[in-house]
Amino acid sequence: MLPRFALFYPEETLIDDGEDIEITFRVPRVWLNAPKDGMQSVIIHREDGKLVPLDSRDIYAVLPTGEPIATNDIGPVLRAAGIAKYGLWIPNVEFDQVRERMRAYRKNHEENN
């Protein structure tokens, strides 16, 4: 089986081995079925009986436990779940080395397939 992708970092290249890991989110049914756009606020019912409003944010989501959140940056949630990877600025000399590894990888792949 051919790898699905390769990841290039300044110090290493990681090649997909075909193994998948299931990441499970508990999502309340009403959340999943609610319209994707247009939400204005959420009221959370705390265990102590208090109500907590979440509003004035760009993004409303649930944590892997199903707890609603409101944020303008979903990145930390995706990073914590292992879904998102972030780039990093590196000096041009280092980036050129990564690019050369990418080119060599691509050339080798195209020649062998």
Backbone as XML, in Angstrom:
<?xml version="1.0"?>
<chain id="A" units="angstrom">
  <residue number="1" name="MET">
    <atom name="N" x="0.836" y="-1.179" z="0.000"/>
    <atom name="CA" x="0.000" y="0.000" z="0.000"/>
    <atom name="C" x="0.878" y="1.238" z="0.000"/>
  </residue>
  <residue number="2" name="LEU">
    <atom name="N" x="0.548" y="2.167" z="-0.844"/>
    <atom name="CA" x="1.273" y="3.427" z="-0.891"/>
    <atom name="C" x="0.855" y="4.323" z="0.266"/>
  </residue>
  <residue number="3" name="PRO">
    <atom name="N" x="1.787" y="5.117" z="0.786"/>
    <atom name="CA" x="1.396" y="6.067" z="1.821"/>
    <atom name="C" x="0.421" y="7.094" z="1.258"/>
  </residue>
  <residue number="4" name="ARG">
    <atom name="N" x="-0.418" y="7.645" z="2.136"/>
    <atom name="CA" x="-1.373" y="8.673" z="1.717"/>
    <atom name="C" x="-0.747" y="10.051" z="1.706"/>
  </residue>
  <residue number="5" name="PHE">
    <atom name="N" x="0.318" y="10.236" z="2.485"/>
    <atom name="CA" x="0.974" y="11.538" z="2.562"/>
    <atom name="C" x="2.297" y="11.397" z="3.295"/>
  </residue>
  <residue number="6" name="ALA">
    <atom name="N" x="3.100" y="12.463" z="3.208"/>
    <atom name="CA" x="4.337" y="12.585" z="3.973"/>
    <atom name="C" x="4.330" y="13.966" z="4.616"/>
  </residue>
  <residue number="7" name="LEU">
    <atom name="N" x="4.819" y="14.043" z="5.842"/>
    <atom name="CA" x="4.873" y="15.303" z="6.584"/>
    <atom name="C" x="6.328" y="15.745" z="6.674"/>
  </residue>
  <residue number="8" name="PHE">
    <atom name="N" x="6.575" y="16.984" z="6.320"/>
    <atom name="CA" x="7.940" y="17.505" z="6.302"/>
    <atom name="C" x="8.133" y="18.546" z="7.395"/>
  </residue>
  <residue number="9" name="TYR">
    <atom name="N" x="9.086" y="18.285" z="8.280"/>
    <atom name="CA" x="9.484" y="19.179" z="9.358"/>
    <atom name="C" x="10.952" y="19.537" z="9.159"/>
  </residue>
  <residue number="10" name="PRO">
    <atom name="N" x="11.429" y="20.573" z="9.833"/>
    <atom name="CA" x="12.831" y="20.948" z="9.645"/>
    <atom name="C" x="13.814" y="19.800" z="9.911"/>
  </residue>
  <residue number="11" name="GLU">
    <atom name="N" x="13.538" y="18.980" z="10.911"/>
    <atom name="CA" x="14.491" y="17.932" z="11.307"/>
    <atom name="C" x="14.117" y="16.524" z="10.858"/>
  </residue>
  <residue number="12" name="GLU">
    <atom name="N" x="12.891" y="16.345" z="10.332"/>
    <atom name="CA" x="12.486" y="14.984" z="9.990"/>
    <atom name="C" x="11.366" y="14.969" z="8.960"/>
  </residue>
  <residue number="13" name="THR">
    <atom name="N" x="11.202" y="13.814" z="8.359"/>
    <atom name="CA" x="10.098" y="13.553" z="7.451"/>
    <atom name="C" x="9.341" y="12.355" z="8.008"/>
  </residue>
  <residue number="14" name="LEU">
    <atom name="N" x="8.039" y="12.501" z="8.151"/>
    <atom name="CA" x="7.201" y="11.413" z="8.658"/>
    <atom name="C" x="6.322" y="10.916" z="7.515"/>
  </residue>
  <residue number="15" name="ILE">
    <atom name="N" x="6.350" y="9.629" z="7.272"/>
    <atom name="CA" x="5.602" y="9.049" z="6.155"/>
    <atom name="C" x="4.458" y="8.212" z="6.713"/>
  </residue>
  <residue number="16" name="ASP">
    <atom name="N" x="3.273" y="8.426" z="6.155"/>
    <atom name="CA" x="2.072" y="7.703" z="6.572"/>
    <atom name="C" x="2.296" y="6.204" z="6.437"/>
  </residue>
  <residue number="17" name="ASP">
    <atom name="N" x="1.907" y="5.465" z="7.481"/>
    <atom name="CA" x="2.047" y="4.009" z="7.458"/>
    <atom name="C" x="0.719" y="3.299" z="7.193"/>
  </residue>
  <residue number="18" name="GLY">
    <atom name="N" x="-0.334" y="4.074" z="6.909"/>
    <atom name="CA" x="-1.629" y="3.488" z="6.604"/>
    <atom name="C" x="-2.492" y="3.200" z="7.822"/>
  </residue>
  <residue number="19" name="GLU">
    <atom name="N" x="-1.927" y="3.341" z="9.019"/>
    <atom name="CA" x="-2.707" y="3.065" z="10.230"/>
    <atom name="C" x="-3.526" y="4.285" z="10.625"/>
  </residue>
  <residue number="20" name="ASP">
    <atom name="N" x="-4.795" y="4.078" z="10.899"/>
    <atom name="CA" x="-5.679" y="5.141" z="11.345"/>
    <atom name="C" x="-5.967" y="4.972" z="12.830"/>
  </residue>
  <residue number="21" name="ILE">
    <atom name="N" x="-6.122" y="6.095" z="13.498"/>
    <atom name="CA" x="-6.490" y="6.128" z="14.902"/>
    <atom name="C" x="-7.844" y="6.828" z="14.977"/>
  </residue>
  <residue number="22" name="GLU">
    <atom name="N" x="-8.803" y="6.209" z="15.624"/>
    <atom name="CA" x="-10.119" y="6.824" z="15.751"/>
    <atom name="C" x="-10.101" y="7.831" z="16.896"/>
  </residue>
  <residue number="23" name="ILE">
    <atom name="N" x="-10.550" y="9.046" z="16.602"/>
    <atom name="CA" x="-10.696" y="10.079" z="17.620"/>
    <atom name="C" x="-12.187" y="10.266" z="17.821"/>
  </residue>
  <residue number="24" name="THR">
    <atom name="N" x="-12.623" y="10.126" z="19.046"/>
    <atom name="CA" x="-14.048" y="10.159" z="19.330"/>
    <atom name="C" x="-14.429" y="11.433" z="20.056"/>
  </residue>
  <residue number="25" name="PHE">
    <atom name="N" x="-15.434" y="12.113" z="19.531"/>
    <atom name="CA" x="-16.048" y="13.251" z="20.185"/>
    <atom name="C" x="-17.445" y="12.825" z="20.617"/>
  </residue>
  <residue number="26" name="ARG">
    <atom name="N" x="-17.811" y="13.190" z="21.829"/>
    <atom name="CA" x="-19.195" y="12.991" z="22.265"/>
    <atom name="C" x="-19.924" y="14.275" z="21.907"/>
  </residue>
  <residue number="27" name="VAL">
    <atom name="N" x="-20.857" y="14.182" z="20.996"/>
    <atom name="CA" x="-21.587" y="15.357" z="20.531"/>
    <atom name="C" x="-23.071" y="15.165" z="20.837"/>
  </residue>
  <residue number="28" name="PRO">
    <atom name="N" x="-23.663" y="16.091" z="21.599"/>
    <atom name="CA" x="-25.099" y="15.978" z="21.842"/>
    <atom name="C" x="-25.866" y="15.987" z="20.515"/>
  </residue>
  <residue number="29" name="ARG">
    <atom name="N" x="-26.878" y="15.149" z="20.413"/>
    <atom name="CA" x="-27.646" y="15.015" z="19.174"/>
    <atom name="C" x="-28.201" y="16.357" z="18.695"/>
  </residue>
  <residue number="30" name="VAL">
    <atom name="N" x="-28.752" y="17.153" z="19.629"/>
    <atom name="CA" x="-29.324" y="18.436" z="19.227"/>
    <atom name="C" x="-28.241" y="19.337" z="18.634"/>
  </residue>
  <residue number="31" name="TRP">
    <atom name="N" x="-27.022" y="19.241" z="19.174"/>
    <atom name="CA" x="-25.907" y="20.042" z="18.638"/>
    <atom name="C" x="-25.599" y="19.620" z="17.209"/>
  </residue>
  <residue number="32" name="LEU">
    <atom name="N" x="-25.503" y="18.329" z="16.996"/>
    <atom name="CA" x="-25.172" y="17.810" z="15.674"/>
    <atom name="C" x="-26.238" y="18.160" z="14.646"/>
  </residue>
  <residue number="33" name="ASN">
    <atom name="N" x="-27.502" y="18.147" z="15.052"/>
    <atom name="CA" x="-28.598" y="18.403" z="14.119"/>
    <atom name="C" x="-28.944" y="19.885" z="13.958"/>
  </residue>
  <residue number="34" name="ALA">
    <atom name="N" x="-28.416" y="20.745" z="14.811"/>
    <atom name="CA" x="-28.720" y="22.185" z="14.733"/>
    <atom name="C" x="-28.119" y="22.791" z="13.460"/>
  </residue>
  <residue number="35" name="PRO">
    <atom name="N" x="-28.685" y="23.901" z="12.965"/>
    <atom name="CA" x="-28.126" y="24.564" z="11.783"/>
    <atom name="C" x="-26.645" y="24.910" z="11.998"/>
  </residue>
  <residue number="36" name="LYS">
    <atom name="N" x="-25.870" y="24.813" z="10.952"/>
    <atom name="CA" x="-24.425" y="25.053" z="11.030"/>
    <atom name="C" x="-24.088" y="26.538" z="11.135"/>
  </residue>
  <residue number="37" name="ASP">
    <atom name="N" x="-24.934" y="27.415" z="10.612"/>
    <atom name="CA" x="-24.665" y="28.847" z="10.594"/>
    <atom name="C" x="-25.776" y="29.612" z="11.289"/>
  </residue>
  <residue number="38" name="GLY">
    <atom name="N" x="-25.415" y="30.783" z="11.836"/>
    <atom name="CA" x="-26.405" y="31.683" z="12.401"/>
    <atom name="C" x="-26.538" y="31.657" z="13.906"/>
  </residue>
  <residue number="39" name="MET">
    <atom name="N" x="-25.783" y="30.806" z="14.600"/>
    <atom name="CA" x="-25.909" y="30.746" z="16.054"/>
    <atom name="C" x="-25.479" y="32.079" z="16.661"/>
  </residue>
  <residue number="40" name="GLN">
    <atom name="N" x="-26.224" y="32.528" z="17.651"/>
    <atom name="CA" x="-25.938" y="33.793" z="18.316"/>
    <atom name="C" x="-25.466" y="33.619" z="19.751"/>
  </residue>
  <residue number="41" name="SER">
    <atom name="N" x="-25.934" y="32.587" z="20.425"/>
    <atom name="CA" x="-25.517" y="32.368" z="21.813"/>
    <atom name="C" x="-25.886" y="30.963" z="22.261"/>
  </residue>
  <residue number="42" name="VAL">
    <atom name="N" x="-25.292" y="30.580" z="23.364"/>
    <atom name="CA" x="-25.562" y="29.295" z="24.012"/>
    <atom name="C" x="-25.668" y="29.587" z="25.503"/>
  </residue>
  <residue number="43" name="ILE">
    <atom name="N" x="-26.605" y="28.971" z="26.173"/>
    <atom name="CA" x="-26.697" y="29.041" z="27.627"/>
    <atom name="C" x="-26.347" y="27.658" z="28.168"/>
  </residue>
  <residue number="44" name="ILE">
    <atom name="N" x="-25.335" y="27.590" z="29.006"/>
    <atom name="CA" x="-24.926" y="26.330" z="29.620"/>
    <atom name="C" x="-25.563" y="26.227" z="31.001"/>
  </residue>
  <residue number="45" name="HIS">
    <atom name="N" x="-26.177" y="25.089" z="31.273"/>
    <atom name="CA" x="-26.738" y="24.792" z="32.598"/>
    <atom name="C" x="-25.659" y="24.088" z="33.411"/>
  </residue>
  <residue number="46" name="ARG">
    <atom name="N" x="-25.123" y="24.763" z="34.412"/>
    <atom name="CA" x="-24.105" y="24.157" z="35.267"/>
    <atom name="C" x="-24.756" y="23.223" z="36.286"/>
  </residue>
  <residue number="47" name="GLU">
    <atom name="N" x="-23.958" y="22.327" z="36.840"/>
    <atom name="CA" x="-24.467" y="21.373" z="37.835"/>
    <atom name="C" x="-24.966" y="22.056" z="39.102"/>
  </residue>
  <residue number="48" name="ASP">
    <atom name="N" x="-24.441" y="23.266" z="39.406"/>
    <atom name="CA" x="-24.874" y="23.964" z="40.611"/>
    <atom name="C" x="-26.127" y="24.806" z="40.379"/>
  </residue>
  <residue number="49" name="GLY">
    <atom name="N" x="-26.740" y="24.676" z="39.201"/>
    <atom name="CA" x="-27.967" y="25.396" z="38.897"/>
    <atom name="C" x="-27.753" y="26.750" z="38.241"/>
  </residue>
  <residue number="50" name="LYS">
    <atom name="N" x="-26.515" y="27.229" z="38.194"/>
    <atom name="CA" x="-26.224" y="28.514" z="37.562"/>
    <atom name="C" x="-26.275" y="28.370" z="36.043"/>
  </residue>
  <residue number="51" name="LEU">
    <atom name="N" x="-26.603" y="29.456" z="35.372"/>
    <atom name="CA" x="-26.598" y="29.500" z="33.914"/>
    <atom name="C" x="-25.406" y="30.329" z="33.440"/>
  </residue>
  <residue number="52" name="VAL">
    <atom name="N" x="-24.716" y="29.843" z="32.428"/>
    <atom name="CA" x="-23.551" y="30.538" z="31.895"/>
    <atom name="C" x="-23.808" y="30.843" z="30.423"/>
  </residue>
  <residue number="53" name="PRO">
    <atom name="N" x="-23.876" y="32.134" z="30.066"/>
    <atom name="CA" x="-24.078" y="32.480" z="28.657"/>
    <atom name="C" x="-22.757" y="32.463" z="27.891"/>
  </residue>
  <residue number="54" name="LEU">
    <atom name="N" x="-22.801" y="31.955" z="26.685"/>
    <atom name="CA" x="-21.690" y="32.032" z="25.741"/>
    <atom name="C" x="-22.219" y="32.798" z="24.537"/>
  </residue>
  <residue number="55" name="ASP">
    <atom name="N" x="-21.608" y="33.944" z="24.233"/>
    <atom name="CA" x="-22.091" y="34.710" z="23.080"/>
    <atom name="C" x="-20.994" y="35.601" z="22.524"/>
  </residue>
  <residue number="56" name="SER">
    <atom name="N" x="-21.324" y="36.292" z="21.452"/>
    <atom name="CA" x="-20.432" y="37.260" z="20.816"/>
    <atom name="C" x="-19.123" y="36.642" z="20.332"/>
  </residue>
  <residue number="57" name="ARG">
    <atom name="N" x="-19.190" y="35.427" z="19.842"/>
    <atom name="CA" x="-18.008" y="34.750" z="19.298"/>
    <atom name="C" x="-18.283" y="34.303" z="17.869"/>
  </residue>
  <residue number="58" name="ASP">
    <atom name="N" x="-17.218" y="34.065" z="17.157"/>
    <atom name="CA" x="-17.336" y="33.615" z="15.772"/>
    <atom name="C" x="-17.646" y="32.131" z="15.659"/>
  </residue>
  <residue number="59" name="ILE">
    <atom name="N" x="-17.173" y="31.352" z="16.633"/>
    <atom name="CA" x="-17.259" y="29.896" z="16.536"/>
    <atom name="C" x="-17.854" y="29.327" z="17.817"/>
  </residue>
  <residue number="60" name="TYR">
    <atom name="N" x="-18.834" y="28.461" z="17.647"/>
    <atom name="CA" x="-19.408" y="27.692" z="18.757"/>
    <atom name="C" x="-19.143" y="26.224" z="18.418"/>
  </residue>
  <residue number="61" name="ALA">
    <atom name="N" x="-18.579" y="25.502" z="19.369"/>
    <atom name="CA" x="-18.207" y="24.113" z="19.117"/>
    <atom name="C" x="-18.387" y="23.333" z="20.412"/>
  </residue>
  <residue number="62" name="VAL">
    <atom name="N" x="-18.116" y="22.054" z="20.351"/>
    <atom name="CA" x="-18.099" y="21.236" z="21.561"/>
    <atom name="C" x="-16.708" y="20.630" z="21.713"/>
  </residue>
  <residue number="63" name="LEU">
    <atom name="N" x="-16.285" y="20.496" z="22.963"/>
    <atom name="CA" x="-15.050" y="19.792" z="23.268"/>
    <atom name="C" x="-15.282" y="18.298" z="23.040"/>
  </residue>
  <residue number="64" name="PRO">
    <atom name="N" x="-14.236" y="17.481" z="23.024"/>
    <atom name="CA" x="-14.439" y="16.044" z="22.840"/>
    <atom name="C" x="-15.397" y="15.424" z="23.851"/>
  </residue>
  <residue number="65" name="THR">
    <atom name="N" x="-15.609" y="16.075" z="24.993"/>
    <atom name="CA" x="-16.534" y="15.574" z="26.018"/>
    <atom name="C" x="-17.977" y="15.977" z="25.749"/>
  </residue>
  <residue number="66" name="GLY">
    <atom name="N" x="-18.216" y="16.830" z="24.749"/>
    <atom name="CA" x="-19.555" y="17.303" z="24.443"/>
    <atom name="C" x="-19.893" y="18.634" z="25.084"/>
  </residue>
  <residue number="67" name="GLU">
    <atom name="N" x="-18.980" y="19.206" z="25.870"/>
    <atom name="CA" x="-19.221" y="20.495" z="26.527"/>
    <atom name="C" x="-19.140" y="21.630" z="25.512"/>
  </residue>
  <residue number="68" name="PRO">
    <atom name="N" x="-20.175" y="22.463" z="25.413"/>
    <atom name="CA" x="-20.143" y="23.579" z="24.461"/>
    <atom name="C" x="-19.105" y="24.630" z="24.851"/>
  </residue>
  <residue number="69" name="ILE">
    <atom name="N" x="-18.510" y="25.236" z="23.831"/>
    <atom name="CA" x="-17.580" y="26.354" z="24.017"/>
    <atom name="C" x="-17.891" y="27.415" z="22.979"/>
  </residue>
  <residue number="70" name="ALA">
    <atom name="N" x="-17.443" y="28.629" z="23.246"/>
    <atom name="CA" x="-17.529" y="29.731" z="22.285"/>
    <atom name="C" x="-16.136" y="30.321" z="22.166"/>
  </residue>
  <residue number="71" name="THR">
    <atom name="N" x="-15.667" y="30.532" z="20.953"/>
    <atom name="CA" x="-14.300" y="30.998" z="20.747"/>
    <atom name="C" x="-14.186" y="31.730" z="19.423"/>
  </residue>
  <residue number="72" name="ASN">
    <atom name="N" x="-13.154" y="32.496" z="19.279"/>
    <atom name="CA" x="-12.816" y="33.095" z="17.991"/>
    <atom name="C" x="-11.659" y="32.346" z="17.339"/>
  </residue>
  <residue number="73" name="ASP">
    <atom name="N" x="-11.106" y="31.356" z="18.033"/>
    <atom name="CA" x="-9.967" y="30.595" z="17.514"/>
    <atom name="C" x="-10.147" y="29.130" z="17.885"/>
  </residue>
  <residue number="74" name="ILE">
    <atom name="N" x="-10.569" y="28.330" z="16.936"/>
    <atom name="CA" x="-10.813" y="26.907" z="17.173"/>
    <atom name="C" x="-9.514" y="26.098" z="17.145"/>
  </residue>
  <residue number="75" name="GLY">
    <atom name="N" x="-8.436" y="26.740" z="16.750"/>
    <atom name="CA" x="-7.156" y="26.062" z="16.629"/>
    <atom name="C" x="-6.719" y="25.276" z="17.847"/>
  </residue>
  <residue number="76" name="PRO">
    <atom name="N" x="-6.759" y="25.858" z="19.055"/>
    <atom name="CA" x="-6.323" y="25.091" z="20.220"/>
    <atom name="C" x="-7.132" y="23.816" z="20.459"/>
  </residue>
  <residue number="77" name="VAL">
    <atom name="N" x="-8.420" y="23.847" z="20.161"/>
    <atom name="CA" x="-9.250" y="22.645" z="20.325"/>
    <atom name="C" x="-8.822" y="21.575" z="19.322"/>
  </residue>
  <residue number="78" name="LEU">
    <atom name="N" x="-8.611" y="21.970" z="18.073"/>
    <atom name="CA" x="-8.189" y="21.017" z="17.049"/>
    <atom name="C" x="-6.785" y="20.485" z="17.328"/>
  </residue>
  <residue number="79" name="ARG">
    <atom name="N" x="-5.907" y="21.346" z="17.814"/>
    <atom name="CA" x="-4.550" y="20.922" z="18.159"/>
    <atom name="C" x="-4.596" y="19.912" z="19.302"/>
  </residue>
  <residue number="80" name="ALA">
    <atom name="N" x="-5.384" y="20.181" z="20.330"/>
    <atom name="CA" x="-5.490" y="19.271" z="21.474"/>
    <atom name="C" x="-6.044" y="17.916" z="21.052"/>
  </residue>
  <residue number="81" name="ALA">
    <atom name="N" x="-6.940" y="17.904" z="20.079"/>
    <atom name="CA" x="-7.513" y="16.645" z="19.588"/>
    <atom name="C" x="-6.564" y="15.913" z="18.644"/>
  </residue>
  <residue number="82" name="GLY">
    <atom name="N" x="-5.460" y="16.553" z="18.271"/>
    <atom name="CA" x="-4.493" y="15.933" z="17.371"/>
    <atom name="C" x="-4.848" y="16.090" z="15.908"/>
  </residue>
  <residue number="83" name="ILE">
    <atom name="N" x="-5.832" y="16.908" z="15.590"/>
    <atom name="CA" x="-6.308" y="17.049" z="14.215"/>
    <atom name="C" x="-5.525" y="18.104" z="13.440"/>
  </residue>
  <residue number="84" name="ALA">
    <atom name="N" x="-5.198" y="19.228" z="14.077"/>
    <atom name="CA" x="-4.528" y="20.333" z="13.394"/>
    <atom name="C" x="-3.034" y="20.322" z="13.688"/>
  </residue>
  <residue number="85" name="LYS">
    <atom name="N" x="-2.268" y="20.669" z="12.680"/>
    <atom name="CA" x="-0.824" y="20.866" z="12.814"/>
    <atom name="C" x="-0.540" y="22.287" z="12.356"/>
  </residue>
  <residue number="86" name="TYR">
    <atom name="N" x="0.402" y="22.932" z="12.997"/>
    <atom name="CA" x="0.705" y="24.319" z="12.679"/>
    <atom name="C" x="2.091" y="24.451" z="12.079"/>
  </residue>
  <residue number="87" name="GLY">
    <atom name="N" x="2.216" y="25.364" z="11.137"/>
    <atom name="CA" x="3.505" y="25.661" z="10.539"/>
    <atom name="C" x="4.325" y="26.544" z="11.466"/>
  </residue>
  <residue number="88" name="LEU">
    <atom name="N" x="5.576" y="26.704" z="11.110"/>
    <atom name="CA" x="6.495" y="27.510" z="11.895"/>
    <atom name="C" x="7.445" y="28.194" z="10.934"/>
  </residue>
  <residue number="89" name="TRP">
    <atom name="N" x="7.629" y="29.484" z="11.108"/>
    <atom name="CA" x="8.583" y="30.183" z="10.273"/>
    <atom name="C" x="9.972" y="29.738" z="10.662"/>
  </residue>
  <residue number="90" name="ILE">
    <atom name="N" x="10.763" y="29.384" z="9.660"/>
    <atom name="CA" x="12.163" y="29.031" z="9.888"/>
    <atom name="C" x="13.006" y="29.823" z="8.897"/>
  </residue>
  <residue number="91" name="PRO">
    <atom name="N" x="14.290" y="30.002" z="9.167"/>
    <atom name="CA" x="15.144" y="30.740" z="8.238"/>
    <atom name="C" x="15.124" y="30.115" z="6.843"/>
  </residue>
  <residue number="92" name="ASN">
    <atom name="N" x="15.335" y="30.946" z="5.851"/>
    <atom name="CA" x="15.290" y="30.492" z="4.457"/>
    <atom name="C" x="16.221" y="29.318" z="4.185"/>
  </residue>
  <residue number="93" name="VAL">
    <atom name="N" x="17.410" y="29.326" z="4.777"/>
    <atom name="CA" x="18.363" y="28.226" z="4.569"/>
    <atom name="C" x="17.759" y="26.911" z="5.044"/>
  </residue>
  <residue number="94" name="GLU">
    <atom name="N" x="17.114" y="26.933" z="6.201"/>
    <atom name="CA" x="16.485" y="25.713" z="6.715"/>
    <atom name="C" x="15.294" y="25.311" z="5.860"/>
  </residue>
  <residue number="95" name="PHE">
    <atom name="N" x="14.496" y="26.292" z="5.433"/>
    <atom name="CA" x="13.342" y="25.973" z="4.595"/>
    <atom name="C" x="13.798" y="25.384" z="3.264"/>
  </residue>
  <residue number="96" name="ASP">
    <atom name="N" x="14.893" y="25.899" z="2.715"/>
    <atom name="CA" x="15.424" y="25.350" z="1.463"/>
    <atom name="C" x="15.799" y="23.883" z="1.623"/>
  </residue>
  <residue number="97" name="GLN">
    <atom name="N" x="16.318" y="23.515" z="2.799"/>
    <atom name="CA" x="16.661" y="22.109" z="3.051"/>
    <atom name="C" x="15.401" y="21.242" z="3.092"/>
  </residue>
  <residue number="98" name="VAL">
    <atom name="N" x="14.342" y="21.753" z="3.711"/>
    <atom name="CA" x="13.073" y="21.021" z="3.744"/>
    <atom name="C" x="12.529" y="20.881" z="2.328"/>
  </residue>
  <residue number="99" name="ARG">
    <atom name="N" x="12.568" y="21.965" z="1.568"/>
    <atom name="CA" x="12.070" y="21.925" z="0.185"/>
    <atom name="C" x="12.857" y="20.915" z="-0.652"/>
  </residue>
  <residue number="100" name="GLU">
    <atom name="N" x="14.152" y="20.831" z="-0.455"/>
    <atom name="CA" x="14.964" y="19.861" z="-1.202"/>
    <atom name="C" x="14.582" y="18.433" z="-0.823"/>
  </residue>
  <residue number="101" name="ARG">
    <atom name="N" x="14.323" y="18.187" z="0.467"/>
    <atom name="CA" x="13.854" y="16.856" z="0.875"/>
    <atom name="C" x="12.511" y="16.542" z="0.242"/>
  </residue>
  <residue number="102" name="MET">
    <atom name="N" x="11.633" y="17.559" z="0.164"/>
    <atom name="CA" x="10.329" y="17.371" z="-0.485"/>
    <atom name="C" x="10.500" y="17.020" z="-1.959"/>
  </residue>
  <residue number="103" name="ARG">
    <atom name="N" x="11.346" y="17.759" z="-2.649"/>
    <atom name="CA" x="11.586" y="17.497" z="-4.079"/>
    <atom name="C" x="12.151" y="16.099" z="-4.296"/>
  </residue>
  <residue number="104" name="ALA">
    <atom name="N" x="13.117" y="15.708" z="-3.457"/>
    <atom name="CA" x="13.707" y="14.374" z="-3.583"/>
    <atom name="C" x="12.664" y="13.295" z="-3.319"/>
  </residue>
  <residue number="105" name="TYR">
    <atom name="N" x="11.838" y="13.505" z="-2.328"/>
    <atom name="CA" x="10.775" y="12.550" z="-2.018"/>
    <atom name="C" x="9.827" y="12.409" z="-3.204"/>
  </residue>
  <residue number="106" name="ARG">
    <atom name="N" x="9.418" y="13.538" z="-3.759"/>
    <atom name="CA" x="8.484" y="13.519" z="-4.892"/>
    <atom name="C" x="9.114" y="12.853" z="-6.114"/>
  </residue>
  <residue number="107" name="LYS">
    <atom name="N" x="10.369" y="13.191" z="-6.406"/>
    <atom name="CA" x="11.050" y="12.598" z="-7.548"/>
    <atom name="C" x="11.156" y="11.091" z="-7.385"/>
  </residue>
  <residue number="108" name="ASN">
    <atom name="N" x="11.563" y="10.648" z="-6.200"/>
    <atom name="CA" x="11.681" y="9.212" z="-5.927"/>
    <atom name="C" x="10.316" y="8.529" z="-6.073"/>
  </residue>
  <residue number="109" name="HIS">
    <atom name="N" x="9.276" y="9.137" z="-5.561"/>
    <atom name="CA" x="7.957" y="8.555" z="-5.664"/>
    <atom name="C" x="7.511" y="8.435" z="-7.117"/>
  </residue>
  <residue number="110" name="GLU">
    <atom name="N" x="7.698" y="9.498" z="-7.887"/>
    <atom name="CA" x="7.262" y="9.493" z="-9.285"/>
    <atom name="C" x="8.068" y="8.509" z="-10.120"/>
  </residue>
  <residue number="111" name="GLU">
    <atom name="N" x="9.349" y="8.344" z="-9.829"/>
    <atom name="CA" x="10.172" y="7.394" z="-10.585"/>
    <atom name="C" x="9.807" y="5.947" z="-10.277"/>
  </residue>
  <residue number="112" name="ASN">
    <atom name="N" x="9.352" y="5.687" z="-9.046"/>
    <atom name="CA" x="9.063" y="4.314" z="-8.633"/>
    <atom name="C" x="7.596" y="3.908" z="-8.793"/>
  </residue>
  <residue number="113" name="ASN">
    <atom name="N" x="6.762" y="4.849" z="-9.245"/>
    <atom name="CA" x="5.340" y="4.497" z="-9.380"/>
    <atom name="C" x="4.854" y="4.774" z="-10.760"/>
  </residue>
</chain>
